[in-house]
Structures are given as structure tokens and as C-alpha cells.
Amino acid sequence: MSSKYPKYENYGSRYSKDKKLTLYNRLVNFFMNVKRILKTANKPNRKDYFSVFKIVIIGMVLLGVISFVIQLVLETTMG
């Protein structure tokens, strides 16, 4: 298995699929995967952060407008 990520083979499944893993082996495997992810993860720069922030704000405004319209329609038809 060739991969573009460095030393990915070291983090692959070391255990056979037939054998049931002990709790210790599962925890070790989990923490090895967490370590690998934290090594490859990077912090978003300012531009990425603000683009995500804008998308979230737009989504919140749209949900607020939709809920306001639904509440307005229900209030005028029921009341």
C-alpha cells in the first residue's frame, strides 16, 4: 500500500481482523491514530477562519429569517 502521507504504513491496522482486540489494544490504536491526526492537522489561517465565520453567520441569519416567516404565517392564520 503506497501512500502520499509519510510513514502511514506504521499507523495502519497492526492487528488481524479475525482476532478480537483487547481494551488495551484498542486504546493504544486509538491514541496512535489521534497522534497521527494531530501531527498532520494544521491551524487555519486568518482568511480560512473568516470565510467559515461568514458562512456560519449567513446560515444563522437564514435560519432566523425562515423561522420568523413561519412564525409570522402561523400567527396571522391562527390568530
C-alpha positions as CSV (number, residue, x, y, z in Angstrom):
1,M,0.0,0.0,0.0
2,S,1.7,3.2,-1.1
3,S,0.5,6.4,0.3
4,K,1.5,10.1,-0.2
5,Y,1.5,10.5,3.6
6,P,4.8,9.9,5.4
7,K,5.1,6.7,7.4
8,Y,1.3,5.9,7.0
9,E,2.1,2.2,7.0
10,N,3.3,2.5,10.6
11,Y,-0.1,3.5,11.7
12,G,-2.1,1.0,9.8
13,S,-4.0,-1.8,11.4
14,R,-1.4,-3.9,13.1
15,Y,-3.9,-6.5,14.3
16,S,-5.6,-9.1,12.3
17,K,-9.2,-8.7,11.5
18,D,-10.1,-12.2,12.9
19,K,-8.7,-11.6,16.4
20,K,-10.9,-9.6,18.8
21,L,-8.9,-6.7,20.2
22,T,-8.5,-6.2,23.9
23,L,-9.4,-2.9,25.5
24,Y,-5.7,-2.0,25.9
25,N,-5.0,-2.7,22.2
26,R,-8.0,-0.6,21.1
27,L,-6.9,2.3,23.4
28,V,-3.3,2.1,22.0
29,N,-4.6,2.0,18.4
30,F,-6.9,5.0,19.2
31,F,-4.2,7.1,20.7
32,M,-1.8,6.3,17.8
33,N,-4.5,7.5,15.4
34,V,-5.1,10.7,17.4
35,K,-1.3,11.3,17.4
36,R,-1.2,10.9,13.6
37,I,-4.1,13.2,13.1
38,L,-2.7,15.9,15.3
39,K,0.7,15.7,13.5
40,T,-0.9,16.2,10.1
41,A,-3.5,18.8,11.2
42,N,-2.8,22.5,10.8
43,K,-4.3,25.6,12.2
44,P,-6.5,27.6,9.8
45,N,-5.1,30.9,8.7
46,R,-7.0,34.2,9.1
47,K,-8.6,34.0,5.6
48,D,-9.9,30.5,6.2
49,Y,-11.2,31.4,9.6
50,F,-13.2,34.4,8.4
51,S,-14.6,32.5,5.4
52,V,-16.0,29.8,7.8
53,F,-17.2,32.6,10.1
54,K,-19.1,34.3,7.3
55,I,-20.7,31.1,6.2
56,V,-21.9,30.4,9.8
57,I,-23.3,33.9,10.2
58,I,-25.1,33.7,6.8
59,G,-26.6,30.3,7.9
60,M,-27.8,31.7,11.3
61,V,-29.4,34.7,9.6
62,L,-31.2,32.5,7.1
63,L,-32.5,30.2,9.8
64,G,-33.7,33.2,11.8
65,V,-35.5,34.7,8.7
66,I,-37.1,31.3,7.9
67,S,-38.3,30.8,11.5
68,F,-39.6,34.4,11.6
69,V,-41.6,33.9,8.4
70,I,-43.0,30.6,9.6
71,Q,-44.0,32.1,13.0
72,L,-45.5,35.2,11.2
73,V,-47.5,33.0,8.8
74,L,-48.8,30.8,11.6
75,E,-49.6,33.8,13.8
76,T,-51.7,35.5,11.1
77,T,-53.5,32.4,10.1
78,M,-54.3,31.1,13.6
79,G,-54.9,34.4,15.3
